[in-house]
């Protein structure tokens, strides 16, 4: 694959090449060699959690708190923070 006008030295065209050691870009005009970043160095795409999982667990915690408050068991109720 050729990348037109991408050489930082001469603004020439790079050609994408492969060999036993990996991929590199070779300038067709001046011979400049550039190495693309390794796959490990690239940031991994962030996975998004399903929104329903968080809502369901939050809903379950809220229902547990309400049932504890109704039954008089205050062991799981949040403690108030004193004002400073």
N, C-alpha and C positions, 0 to 999 in steps of 0.2 A: 504494500500500500504506500502511496506517495502522499506526503504532507507538503503542500505548496507553500513557499515563502515562510518556512518555520525555523530556519537555521539562525541561531542567535549571533553568529559571527558574520555571515555574508548575506543573510536573508535569502539564501537559496532553498532548494527543496530537499526535504529529508525522505529517505526511503526506509521503511520498516523492514528489518532483517532479523532472522533467527539463526542461531547456531547451537552448539552443544551446551553453551553456558547461559543461554537465555536470549531475550530480545534486546535489540538496540536500534537506534536511528542513525543512519549514515547520510551525511550531506552529499549530494551528487556533485556539487561544485567545488567545495573546499576540503571535503573529507572529514569534517568534524563529526565525532561520534558522541551521541547522547544516549544515556541509559534511562528508560522510564522507571518510575519508582517501583520497588518490589511489591508483590501482592500483600506481604505481611505489613508493610509500612502504610498501606492505604487504610483509612478508617473503615471499620465494618459498618454496614447500614444498621441503624437502630431498629430493633423490632418493637412494634407497638403491641401492648397488651390489649386484650379484648376489654372493651369498656364495661361489658355486662358482668365480668368477673369481679371487678372492683365494686360495682353497684350492689351485686348480690351479697358480697361479704360485708359491705357497709350496712346494707339493709338487715342482714342477720344480726350484726352487732347492735344495731338500734333496737331491733325487736327484743333481743336479750336484755338490754338495759331497761326497756319499758316493762318487760315482764318482771324483772327484779325489783323495779320501783313499785310496781303494783302489789307484789307479794310482801313488801317490807324488807327484803334483803338488800341492804345498801353496801354490801362488800365489794361489788363491782362498779359502783357509781363513781364518777370522777371526783377527786378531791378538789375543793376550791383553792385557788392560788391567793395568798395574802397580798394585799396591796403594799407596796414599798413606800 
